[in-house]
């Protein structure tokens, strides 16, 4: 796994599989609750900070 933290939405993304996982209160990722980037909601995407949006764009462009 190649994990990048997306603090603004309390999540991490696995750059290898493009799966997003929520972070628990203790700061650990919950690797049992993942969804693919195709499944995240528009609301989730619009909640990303500018910095996290840049991270997501870089990750998604690198897979094309």
Beta strands, then each sheet from edge to edge (+ up, - down):
strand 1: 3-6
strand 2: 11-14
strand 3: 19-22
strand 4: 35-36
sheet 1: 1+ 2- 3+ 4-
end
